[in-house]
Amino acid sequence: MFKWCKKFESLLPAIPLIICAAIFYGADYYPGETPEEIGLTWHECRVSEETYMSVSNEMQVERCFGHPADWSGTDGDLINTQEIQKPIFVSADQPYLLNGKQIFLARMGVKYFVMYDGQKVGPTFSDVQLGNGYGVPEFSVDHGKGWYVFRGVRNGNYYLVEISSQNAQNAMVSVP
């Protein structure tokens, strides 16, 4: 009756290794889109480790992207975490509506990435600053008036990332 099981019996020791690989590297291989393909503009600014946790988002946005940060009047676009539609094995942090579509920092295993309208967007990060009791609000995710800003670490480098819709009214300048 269970003859088919014998065929897979030799693979059983590999199952824990496969699970560990999925936990550590799953987000890196999760299929995604480029920001431009789904109507987003992605700007990132590499910052020093000291600046990463010592200069507020408001000041850092102006330094990096050349425009003032304006996140006033955005409470209507906040989303309850329980209302998020997300794939299995993905947790969600800091959900928000950008252009009427859900955007949030997703976590799969030990890596973070952005999900927008149910799709992975951009690169993965080994760490991000979240405002869920562990991060300091001035350095955590900010959002409003068509912007979504967060701080992340990728390949040992520190970044401030700003995401907006391509049709955002304010022009942004990207700093290399």
N, C-alpha and C positions, 0 to 999 in steps of 0.2 A: 504493500500500500504506500509506503513512504520511500520508494526507490529513488525518486527524484531528489530527496533530501541527501542521500549519500553523495550525489554529484557535487553538492555545495559544502559538504562537511569539511573539506580541506580548506575552504575559504574562511571558516569561522574565526581563526586567529587574526585575520586581517581586519575584521570588523572594527575593533577598537582603534586601529590606526586610521581607518577611513573616517571614523567619527572625529578623531582628533584633527585630522587634516581639514575636514569641513569646518570645524570650530575656528581654527587658526587662519585658514586661507579661503574659506567660502566666499567672503565678501569681495575678495580680489577677483574672483572668477564669476561672480554674479553678473549676468548680462545687463548691459546698460546702454544708454544713449549719450551722445554729446549734448551739452546744453543748447547749442545752436539748433540741433535737430528737433528739439521740442519747444522752441520759442523762448529760451532763456538766455540771459547774458551772465556770464561767469567771470568775475574779476577776482584775482587773488594777489595778495601782497605778502611777500616774505618779510617777517619781522624777526628781531633778535629775541633770544630767550628771555632777556630782561624786560624788553618791551611787551612781550607776550602777556605778562601778568602784572604790568605796572602802569600801562596807559589804557584808559577807558575806551570802550568801543566808539563812543562819540568822537573823541579826539583822534583815535586811530583811523577811523573812516575818512576824516578830513585830511589827515596826513597822507594816507595811502592812495585814496581815490579822487582827491581834489574837490570834494563837495561836502557840504555839511550833512550830518546825519539827522534825518527828520522822521522820528518814529511816533509822532503824536497821533492820537485819535485812531488807534488800530484795534481796540478791544473787540470789535465786531468780527474780526477775522481770526480770532483765536479759536482753536478746536480742542474739544475734550479728547484726551488720549484714547478713551474707549470707543470713540466714533470713527477712528482711523481705519481705513481699509488697507491692509498690508499683507504681504505674503507670509506664509507660515515660516517659522524660524527667524523672523525679523522682529526686533523690538523697535518701538518708536519713541522719540523724545522731541520736545519742543515743536508740536504741530502748529501749523499756521495755514491760512488760505492766501495763496499768491495767484492773482488772476482767476480767483474762484476755484482753484485746484489745490489739493492738499500738497504741502511741502513739509518735510520733517527730516530730522537726522535719524537715520536707521542704524541699527546695530545688528550685526550678524557675527556671532562668535566674539572675537576680541577686536574687530574692526568696525569703523563707522563709515557711512556714506550718506549722500543726500538722496531722498526719494521724492519725486515730483510727479503727481498724477499717476501713481502706481508704478513708476519706472525709476530705476537707478540712474543717477546723473552724476557725471564727473568721477574723479578718483576716490580711492578709499583713504581713510586716515587712521592712524594707530591710536589717536586720542583726540577728543574734542572737549571744549569747555561747555558744560551743561548747567543750566540754572535750576537743578533739581535738588538743591540742598548741599551739593558737593562743590559747585562752582560759585564764584562771586558774581552777582548780577551784572556789574559793570563790564565783566569780561565774558559773559555767557552769550547765548543766542539772543539776537535782537531782530525785530521785524516790524514792518509797518510801511504804509504808503508805497507798496510795490517792491519792498526790499526784504531780504533775508540775509542776515550777517551772522557768521560764527567764526570761532577760532579753532584751528586744528593743527595737529602734528602729523607730518607725512615724511617718511624717510629721514627722520631726525631733524627736519626743518620745521620752523614755526610759521604759520600762515594766518592771515585774516582773509576770509573769503566773503565776497558780497555777490549775491545772486539777485537778479531782477528780471522782469519780463522784458523782452526786446522792445516792447512799445512803451516802456516807462517814460514818463514825461520829462524827468530830469536827465540830462546828458551826464554820463559818467566818463571819467578819464581813468584809464588803466595805467598804473605805475609798474614798470618792469621790475 
